[in-house]
Amino acid sequence: MAALEQHTGTDAYYVTTPIYYVNDRPHLGHAYTTVAGDVLTRWHRQRGEDVWYLTGTDEHGQKILRTAEANGVTPQEWCDKLVEEAWKPLWEHLRIANDDFIRTTQARHTDRVREFVQDLYDKGEIYRGSYTGPYCVGCEEYKLPGELLPGATETGPDGKDVKLCPVHKRPVEWLEEENYFFRLSAYGPKLLEFYAANPDFIQPASARNEVLRFVEQDLKDLSISRSTFDWGVPLPWDDKHVLYVWVDALQNYITAAGYGTDPERFARLWPASVHLVGKDILRFHAVIWPAMLMAAGLPLPRRVVANGWLMVGGEKMSKSNLTGIAPTDLTSHFGVDAYRYYFLRAIPFGTDGSFSWEDFTARYTSELANDFGNLASRVAAMVGKYFDGALPAATAHGPAEQALADALVRATAEADRKIGEELDFAGGIAAVFEFVKLVNGYLTEQEPWKAAKSPDGQDRLATVLYTAAEALRATAVLLNPLMPDSAAKLWASLGAEPALGALADQPIATVADWGRLPAGATVTKGEILFPRLEEKADA
């Protein structure tokens, strides 16, 4: 994955997630993308950049309408209930530090959407026509005939074989409506020219190649209105039609940024630095959205980064496929920080990956409890035992200590490049945990417990324990974007805040400057960062 540019000056580092349908409660797939965006933006905050992180909910469309009707409430009542009782509480539970949460039923969004499409209509980019073809309500997407799967045994009312959505494996519906169309076909050559001039616009490369193949086959004009139901944004020039839900939803990225209301804010935030999307909605973000922005005369986002699917038993996680798992099913057992760690560590961002309870358990035990948590406990215990909790000075810094200091420089640079620039979360986390392994190896080789028994070993003992504590100081900073609760506990255990300030204020640029943790800091053995799972189960 190619590098993302660092932002300087007045431009903000503006990251968005998809806005999620509120037809049901969030599952692991939703949380995966949102946690990734949270780690990315926390990292850039610790780079000292001006950061803005947006998430939210998509609340219009036929799927929401039908779900609400099935539950005996209005669409607005259903959306309000799900947002306040399920979506916002989960993001708070998972420590998502978003700066804004936009809902597509808010006036700050719908008013601007009407202005946006009116402008396109006035420019001749939208015309009246009729649509006949397949539509998947689950995807809220018009389907191409070649994308559909044949039905197994079902036949439709016309006697023809039922065609299934390739994502939901459910029958599509046949639409015949008078609609309004956006002249998407006119933007095929312009999009291909833009992709060529901006090869990093779509990431990863597999996603870029898919979009290129799609656009090169010639785009068809896009139906942007529905007239058979009214749960949506009415077209300003024809209120018998509501705007196609995706045309409405995509505009959240600019309406939240101040489009049409706050020119100064909009200039600071737009264009977005990164749109994080699932690969199933890639075409909307990499084809339709850029074309709409071109038509409106607005800048295009800098990157569209598609993550893969989380799989269970070979199926994409989703409520409709009955493979949806609630994130709280996992956090109640493993904890929130371990949850945030596991999915970004185990599944390279941009590829499909399978969730496994067994793999989660193995990584928790080996990497979090044994490698990281046990290291923090051992160092705090030895400083308490041998120096009454006062961090000693390193008076015998030698080649072994310098090797660890040099390794920290390399680990920090690699983590910063992979997480902050390449969105390679798994690679960046691996770099930090390789450093943790080196610190464990250093303690094993230096055997401070033996130095403690030697009459002339006090200088060596002090140096080894200071070195290990200083390595943990840097580790806390590097892991703060990923595991903020555990990093904060470690920071407090090291007694770092009185001398160095709050953990969130520690810049990535200075994390590898060796010797920042002052001698004399009060080191305490706090609660175990990652209790063994059998102990958690017994608690």
C-alpha positions in Angstrom: 0.0 0.0 0.0 1.5 3.3 -1.0 2.3 6.0 1.5 -0.1 8.7 2.5 1.3 12.2 2.6 1.8 13.9 5.9 -0.4 17.0 6.4 1.1 20.3 7.4 0.0 23.9 7.5 -3.7 24.6 7.7 -4.9 21.3 6.2 -6.5 18.9 8.7 -6.0 15.2 8.6 -9.6 14.3 8.0 -10.6 10.7 8.2 -14.1 9.2 7.6 -15.7 5.8 8.1 -18.6 4.7 6.1 -21.9 5.9 7.6 -23.5 2.7 8.7 -27.1 1.5 8.0 -29.2 1.5 11.2 -31.5 -1.3 10.1 -29.8 -3.3 12.9 -27.2 -3.2 15.6 -23.5 -3.0 14.8 -21.5 -6.1 14.3 -17.8 -6.9 14.1 -17.4 -5.7 10.6 -18.7 -2.2 11.4 -16.5 -2.1 14.5 -13.4 -3.2 12.6 -13.4 -0.2 10.2 -14.3 2.2 13.0 -11.5 1.0 15.3 -9.0 1.2 12.4 -10.0 4.8 11.8 -9.7 5.5 15.5 -6.2 4.1 15.7 -5.2 6.0 12.6 -6.5 9.3 13.9 -5.1 8.8 17.4 -1.7 8.2 15.8 -1.9 11.4 13.8 -2.9 13.3 16.8 0.3 12.1 18.5 2.1 13.3 15.5 0.9 16.8 16.5 -1.4 17.2 13.5 -4.8 18.8 13.3 -7.0 15.8 13.1 -10.7 15.3 12.5 -12.5 11.9 12.7 -16.0 11.5 11.4 -18.4 8.6 11.7 -22.2 8.4 11.6 -25.3 6.6 10.5 -27.2 6.3 7.2 -30.9 6.5 8.0 -32.8 6.8 4.7 -33.8 4.3 2.1 -36.2 1.3 1.6 -34.3 -1.0 3.9 -34.7 1.3 6.9 -38.4 1.8 6.0 -39.2 -1.9 5.8 -37.3 -2.6 9.0 -39.2 0.1 10.9 -42.5 -1.1 9.5 -41.7 -4.7 10.6 -41.1 -3.4 14.1 -44.3 -1.3 14.2 -42.6 2.1 14.5 -41.9 5.0 12.2 -38.5 5.1 10.4 -37.4 8.1 12.5 -38.4 6.4 15.7 -36.4 3.3 14.6 -33.3 5.3 13.7 -33.4 7.3 17.0 -33.7 4.1 19.0 -30.9 2.3 17.3 -28.5 5.3 17.2 -29.0 6.1 20.9 -29.2 2.6 22.3 -26.8 0.6 20.0 -24.5 2.6 17.8 -23.3 5.5 20.0 -22.9 3.3 23.1 -20.8 0.8 21.3 -18.4 3.4 19.9 -18.1 4.8 23.5 -17.5 1.3 24.8 -14.8 0.7 22.2 -13.1 4.0 23.1 -13.7 5.5 19.7 -12.5 9.1 19.8 -14.6 10.5 16.9 -14.8 14.3 16.6 -18.3 14.2 15.0 -21.2 11.8 14.5 -23.4 12.7 11.6 -26.9 11.3 11.0 -28.4 11.7 7.5 -31.8 12.7 9.0 -30.3 15.8 10.6 -31.2 19.1 9.0 -27.5 20.1 8.8 -27.2 17.2 6.3 -30.5 17.2 4.4 -30.6 20.9 3.7 -27.2 20.8 2.2 -28.0 17.7 0.2 -30.9 19.4 -1.4 -28.7 22.4 -2.3 -26.1 20.1 -3.8 -28.4 18.1 -6.1 -30.3 21.3 -7.1 -27.0 22.7 -8.3 -26.4 19.6 -10.4 -29.9 19.8 -11.8 -29.4 23.4 -12.7 -26.2 22.6 -14.5 -27.9 19.9 -16.6 -26.1 17.0 -14.9 -29.5 15.5 -13.9 -32.4 14.6 -16.3 -35.7 12.7 -16.1 -36.0 9.2 -17.4 -37.2 5.7 -16.5 -35.4 2.8 -14.9 -36.0 -0.9 -15.5 -33.8 -3.4 -13.8 -32.8 -5.4 -10.7 -32.4 -3.8 -7.3 -31.2 -5.2 -4.0 -32.8 -3.6 -1.0 -30.3 -5.1 1.3 -27.4 -3.4 -0.5 -29.6 -0.4 -1.5 -28.0 -0.8 -4.9 -28.9 -1.1 -8.5 -27.4 -4.3 -9.8 -26.0 -5.2 -13.2 -27.4 -8.4 -14.6 -24.0 -10.0 -14.9 -23.4 -9.5 -11.2 -26.3 -11.6 -10.1 -26.3 -15.2 -9.0 -28.9 -17.7 -10.3 -31.6 -18.8 -7.8 -31.2 -22.4 -6.6 -34.8 -23.7 -7.2 -37.0 -20.6 -7.0 -38.8 -19.0 -9.9 -40.4 -15.6 -10.0 -44.0 -14.7 -10.8 -43.1 -14.4 -14.5 -41.8 -17.9 -14.5 -38.2 -16.9 -14.9 -35.5 -18.0 -12.6 -35.0 -15.8 -9.6 -31.7 -13.9 -9.5 -29.9 -13.5 -6.2 -27.8 -10.7 -4.9 -24.1 -11.9 -4.7 -23.7 -10.3 -1.3 -26.9 -11.2 0.5 -27.8 -14.4 -1.5 -31.4 -13.1 -1.5 -33.6 -12.4 -4.5 -33.3 -9.0 -6.0 -36.4 -7.0 -6.9 -37.3 -5.8 -10.4 -37.9 -2.1 -10.5 -39.8 -0.2 -13.2 -39.9 3.5 -12.2 -39.9 7.0 -13.6 -36.7 8.4 -12.1 -34.2 11.1 -12.4 -30.7 10.2 -13.6 -27.2 11.6 -13.0 -25.1 11.7 -16.2 -22.5 9.3 -14.8 -21.6 8.0 -18.2 -20.0 11.3 -19.1 -17.4 11.0 -16.4 -15.8 7.7 -17.3 -12.9 9.2 -19.3 -12.4 12.0 -16.6 -12.3 9.4 -13.9 -9.8 7.2 -15.8 -7.6 10.3 -16.3 -7.8 11.2 -12.6 -6.9 7.6 -11.6 -3.9 7.7 -13.9 -2.7 11.0 -12.5 -3.3 9.9 -8.9 -2.3 6.2 -8.7 -2.6 6.1 -4.9 -6.2 7.4 -4.9 -7.7 3.9 -4.5 -6.0 1.5 -2.2 -5.0 -1.3 -2.0 -3.9 -2.2 -5.5 -6.5 -5.0 -5.8 -9.3 -2.4 -5.2 -7.8 0.0 -7.7 -7.7 -2.7 -10.3 -11.3 -3.7 -9.7 -12.4 -0.1 -10.1 -10.4 0.4 -13.3 -11.9 -2.7 -14.9 -15.4 -1.5 -14.0 -15.0 2.1 -15.4 -13.2 0.9 -18.5 -16.3 -1.1 -19.4 -18.2 2.2 -19.9 -20.4 3.7 -17.2 -24.1 3.9 -17.4 -26.1 6.9 -16.1 -27.2 6.5 -12.5 -30.8 6.5 -11.3 -30.7 9.0 -8.4 -34.4 9.0 -7.3 -37.2 6.7 -6.1 -40.9 7.4 -6.4 -42.5 4.4 -4.8 -41.8 5.3 -1.2 -41.2 8.6 0.6 -38.6 7.8 3.3 -35.7 9.9 2.0 -34.7 13.5 1.1 -37.3 15.0 -1.3 -35.9 16.3 -4.6 -36.1 20.1 -4.4 -37.6 20.4 -7.9 -40.0 17.4 -7.7 -41.2 16.4 -4.2 -42.8 13.2 -5.6 -39.3 11.8 -5.7 -36.9 11.1 -2.9 -33.2 11.0 -3.5 -31.5 7.6 -4.0 -30.1 6.7 -0.6 -26.5 6.5 -1.8 -26.5 9.9 -3.4 -27.8 11.2 -0.1 -25.4 9.3 2.1 -22.2 10.0 0.3 -22.6 13.7 0.8 -22.2 13.3 4.6 -18.5 13.7 4.1 -18.9 17.3 3.0 -22.0 18.3 4.9 -20.3 17.4 8.2 -17.2 19.3 7.0 -19.2 22.6 6.7 -20.2 22.5 3.0 -22.6 25.4 2.4 -22.5 26.7 5.9 -18.9 27.3 7.1 -16.4 28.1 4.3 -13.5 28.4 6.6 -14.1 25.0 8.2 -14.8 23.4 4.9 -11.5 24.8 3.5 -9.6 23.3 6.5 -11.2 19.9 6.3 -11.9 19.2 2.6 -10.7 17.3 0.7 -10.8 14.4 3.1 -7.4 12.7 3.7 -8.8 9.2 3.9 -12.2 7.6 3.2 -12.2 4.2 4.9 -14.7 1.9 3.3 -15.6 -1.7 3.0 -14.8 -3.3 -0.3 -18.5 -4.0 -1.0 -19.1 -0.2 -1.2 -16.0 0.7 -3.1 -17.7 1.6 -6.3 -19.9 4.2 -4.6 -16.8 5.9 -3.1 -14.3 5.5 -6.0 -16.7 6.0 -9.0 -20.0 7.6 -8.1 -18.7 10.0 -5.4 -15.8 11.4 -7.4 -18.0 11.9 -10.4 -20.5 13.8 -8.4 -17.8 16.0 -6.9 -16.4 16.6 -10.4 -19.9 17.7 -11.6 -20.2 20.0 -8.6 -16.7 21.5 -9.1 -15.4 20.3 -5.8 -12.0 18.7 -5.0 -11.9 14.9 -4.7 -10.8 13.1 -1.5 -7.1 12.2 -1.3 -7.5 8.5 -0.7 -10.2 5.8 -0.7 -8.9 2.8 1.2 -11.0 -0.4 1.1 -10.7 -2.9 3.9 -11.5 -6.5 3.3 -14.3 -8.6 4.8 -14.3 -10.3 8.2 -15.3 -13.9 7.5 -16.9 -16.6 9.6 -17.1 -20.1 8.1 -16.3 -18.7 4.7 -19.1 -16.1 4.8 -18.9 -12.4 5.1 -20.0 -11.2 8.6 -23.5 -9.7 8.3 -26.8 -9.9 10.1 -28.5 -11.1 7.0 -26.2 -14.1 6.7 -26.7 -14.9 10.4 -22.9 -14.6 11.0 -23.1 -11.2 12.8 -21.3 -11.3 16.1 -21.8 -8.6 18.6 -18.5 -6.9 19.6 -19.5 -7.0 23.2 -19.6 -10.9 23.0 -15.8 -10.6 22.7 -15.0 -7.6 24.9 -16.9 -9.2 27.8 -14.3 -12.0 27.6 -11.1 -10.5 26.3 -11.5 -6.8 27.2 -11.8 -3.7 25.0 -8.1 -3.2 24.5 -7.4 -6.8 23.5 -10.4 -6.5 21.1 -8.9 -3.4 19.5 -5.5 -5.1 19.3 -6.6 -8.5 17.9 -8.4 -7.5 14.7 -5.8 -5.0 13.5 -3.0 -7.3 14.5 -4.4 -10.5 13.0 -5.9 -9.3 9.8 -3.8 -7.2 7.4 -5.9 -4.1 6.5 -7.2 -4.4 3.0 -7.5 -8.2 2.8 -10.2 -10.6 3.9 -9.6 -12.3 7.1 -11.3 -14.9 9.2 -12.1 -14.4 12.9 -11.3 -17.3 15.1 -12.0 -17.5 18.9 -9.1 -19.9 19.1 -6.7 -17.5 17.4 -7.8 -14.6 19.5 -7.2 -16.7 22.6 -3.8 -17.8 21.5 -2.7 -14.2 20.6 -4.1 -12.8 23.8 -2.2 -15.4 25.9 1.1 -15.2 24.0 1.4 -11.6 22.9 -0.6 -9.6 25.4 -0.5 -11.6 28.6 2.9 -13.2 28.3 5.0 -10.8 26.2 3.6 -7.4 27.1 1.6 -7.7 30.3 4.1 -9.9 32.1 7.0 -7.6 31.1 5.3 -4.6 32.7 4.5 -6.6 35.9 8.1 -8.0 36.2 9.8 -4.6 35.8 7.5 -2.9 38.3 7.9 -5.7 40.8 11.7 -5.6 40.6 11.9 -1.8 41.0 9.6 -2.1 44.0 11.6 -5.0 45.5 15.1 -3.7 45.0 14.6 0.1 45.0 11.4 0.6 47.1 9.6 1.8 43.9 12.0 4.6 43.1 13.3 4.2 39.6 17.1 4.1 39.8 19.5 5.9 37.4 21.3 4.0 34.7 25.0 4.4 35.7 26.4 1.5 33.6 24.9 2.1 30.2 26.8 -0.2 27.8 26.5 -2.1 24.5 23.4 -4.1 25.5 21.5 -1.0 26.5 22.6 0.9 23.4 21.4 -2.0 21.3 18.0 -1.7 22.8 18.0 2.1 22.4 18.9 1.7 18.7 16.2 -1.0 18.3 13.6 1.5 19.7 14.6 4.1 17.0 14.0 1.5 14.3 10.8 0.2 15.8 9.4 3.7 16.1 10.3 4.7 12.5 8.8 1.5 11.2 5.6 1.8 13.2 5.2 5.4 12.2 5.6 4.6 8.5 3.3 1.6 8.5 0.5 2.9 10.7 0.7 6.6 10.1 1.4 6.5 6.4 0.7 3.1 4.9 -2.3 2.0 7.0 -0.5 -1.3 7.5 -1.8 -1.7 11.1 -0.7 -5.3 11.4 2.9 -4.4 10.3 3.1 -1.4 12.6 1.9 -3.4 15.6 4.3 -6.2 14.8 7.2 -3.7 14.8 6.2 -2.6 18.3 5.8 -6.1 19.6 9.1 -7.2 18.1 10.6 -4.4 20.3 8.7 -5.8 23.3 10.3 -9.2 22.6 13.7 -7.6 22.5 13.1 -6.1 26.0 12.0 -9.5 27.4 15.1 -11.0 25.8 17.3 -8.3 27.3 16.0 -9.0 30.8 16.5 -12.7 30.4 20.1 -12.2 29.2 21.0 -9.6 31.8 19.5 -11.5 34.8 19.0 -8.5 37.1 17.9 -10.9 39.9 21.4 -12.3 39.9 23.0 -8.8 40.0 20.8 -8.1 43.0 22.6 -10.8 44.9 26.1 -9.6 44.1 27.8 -7.1 46.4 29.1 -5.2 43.4 26.1 -5.7 41.2 24.0 -2.6 42.2 25.1 -0.4 39.3 24.3 -3.2 36.9 21.0 -3.9 38.5 20.0 -0.2 38.5 21.0 0.1 34.8 19.1 -3.0 33.7 15.9 -1.9 35.5 16.1 1.7 34.3 16.6 0.4 30.7 13.6 -1.9 30.9 11.4 0.9 32.4 12.5 3.4 29.8 11.7 0.8 27.1 8.2 0.4 28.6 7.8 4.2 28.6 8.3 4.3 24.9 6.0 1.2 24.4 3.2 3.0 26.3 3.4 5.9 23.9 3.5 3.7 20.8 0.6 1.5 22.0 -1.6 4.4 23.2 -3.5 4.8 19.9 -4.2 1.1 19.8 -4.8 0.2 23.5 -5.5 3.5 25.3 -6.6 2.0 28.6 -3.7 -0.4 29.0 -1.2 2.2 27.9 -2.6 4.7 30.4 -2.3 2.1 33.2 1.3 1.4 32.2 2.0 5.1 32.1 0.7 5.5 35.6 2.6 2.5 36.8 5.9 4.0 35.6 5.2 7.3 37.3 5.7 9.1 34.0 3.0 11.8 34.1 4.5 14.1 36.8 7.7 14.6 34.7 6.5 14.1 31.2 2.9 15.1 31.1 -0.2 13.3 29.9 0.3 10.2 27.8 -1.9 11.5 24.9 0.4 14.5 24.6 3.5 12.5 24.0 4.7 13.1 20.4 5.7 10.3 18.2 8.6 12.4 17.0 10.4 12.2 20.4 9.3 8.7 21.6 12.6 7.2 20.6 14.7 9.9 22.4 16.4 7.6 25.0 16.4 8.6 28.7 13.2 10.6 28.9 11.8 8.8 31.9 13.6 10.5 34.8 15.4 8.6 37.5 13.5 8.8 40.8 10.1 8.4 39.2 7.8 6.4 41.5 7.1 3.0 39.9 4.2 1.1 41.3 2.8 -2.4 40.5 -0.7 -1.6 39.3 -3.4 -4.0 38.2 -2.3 -6.7 35.7 -2.7 -5.3 32.2 -3.9 -8.6 30.6 -5.0 -11.2 33.2 -4.9 -14.7 32.1 -8.2 -15.7 30.6 -8.9 -18.4 33.1 -8.4 -15.8 35.9 -10.8 -13.4 34.0 -13.4 -16.2 33.8 -13.1 -16.9 37.6 -13.4 -13.2 38.5 
